[in-house]
């Protein structure tokens, strides 16, 4: 069950109060149990918790599909009850711009790469200015769970470079290279856990994330830590020069490779190499196709550069196979830091969350820009 931030904070407060109470008792001269007694008590509590978990799991198994659906709906309603904000103060705009940032590697080779220091600077600016990274799945499904008043942002990395992500072997174990982008994001998350972490890696077919470990181990490391992997063609091909068979081969090979290593893994987004789309008559092969009997399908495809405003997928003007990305660099018009400055001056265009993933909150007059078929079970709230 997904728990709201408010509920988690409430539990944290209870823990803090309990710890303070124990300290007060100790200072007051009351006798505390010995370390051995505390250890035995902890073991007993752990045993009780395990028994509780087993019981809950058995109860879950006995539920019918109808009961499970009702339970899920009850949880959704509970989330809706928990999250209440002052809309006039927060002023959420859940049709505003969500930037999708295009990075490559961590090296001193601008504008497509960032140094360690510059990438850290990007993350720190996002943290300080109220941006919070979300997964590509949540972006596609409009499942925005960032706290009220904050702006979601999507981080993507192309080409599967080792400076983006690689593993090293240390004392016989695999660990992330601390100088690659993932190593930097993991360190940043340790220092600023409320920032969260999410990113999508669009890979090619030739030894992605070259380094220690097998390709499957590299994929597993990323997925276990909440990152995503998807398709960037097998040979980093210029799709504008290919025919329908060649396009399907380029997409199908990588799609098959990933799914053979990660069975049942769902990929719904694609990244155009060089940001270039196929000729118009061949563009349908991005949405779906097949190669040697393997079928693939993608709901969204990303270009390079701001080919349009960064509107979210639920907006009526959203073009799913022409989605812009901003280049993760600084110093040129239209790059990431240019847009940071732009939204400082024009905050009315930013996506601002109301903290409730089950509600689309928009200022009065913007409700007609919502794709109704994308709402599913979400409600529209106009203020």
Number of C-alpha atoms within 10 A of each C-alpha: 7 7 12 18 16 13 13 10 11 12 12 12 12 11 12 11 12 12 11 12 12 13 11 12 12 12 10 9 8 10 9 11 10 9 9 9 11 12 12 12 13 12 12 12 12 12 12 12 12 12 12 12 12 12 12 11 11 11 10 12 11 10 12 10 10 9 12 14 12 12 14 13 13 12 15 17 12 13 20 16 10 14 17 12 15 10 18 9 8 14 19 28 23 29 26 22 22 23 26 27 21 26 24 22 24 25 19 12 10 14 15 16 21 23 17 16 11 17 21 17 13 17 19 15 14 18 18 10 13 16 24 23 22 23 21 25 15 14 19 17 15 20 18 22 19 24 20 19 19 21 27 25 24 21 22 24 22 24 25 24 23 19 21 25 26 26 24 14 13 9 6 7 10 16 17 21 20 17 19 22 28 23 19 22 20 18 15 18 15 12 10 13 11 11 20 16 20 20 22 22 26 24 26 26 20 13 13 20 23 18 18 17 17 14 16 12 14 21 19 14 17 18 14 9 11 12 19 21 23 24 31 28 27 20 16 18 19 16 23 18 12 15 15 17 13 15 25 23 18 22 28 24 21 22 26 20 13 22 13 12 14 14 9 9 14 16 20 17 24 24 29 25 23 15 17 17 21 19 14 8 9 17 17 13 20 25 17 15 20 19 18 10 9 13 14 21 19 19 14 19 22 24 21 20 17 17 12 13 16 21 22 25 21 21 20 15 14 17 16 17 21 19 23 24 29 23 24 25 22 18 11 11 9 18 20 22 19 16 17 18 11 14 14 13 10 11 13 14 18 24 25 28 27 29 23 23 21 21 20 25 25 25 16 10 9 15 19 10 14 20 14 14 7 14 16 9 10 15 12 16 14 15 13
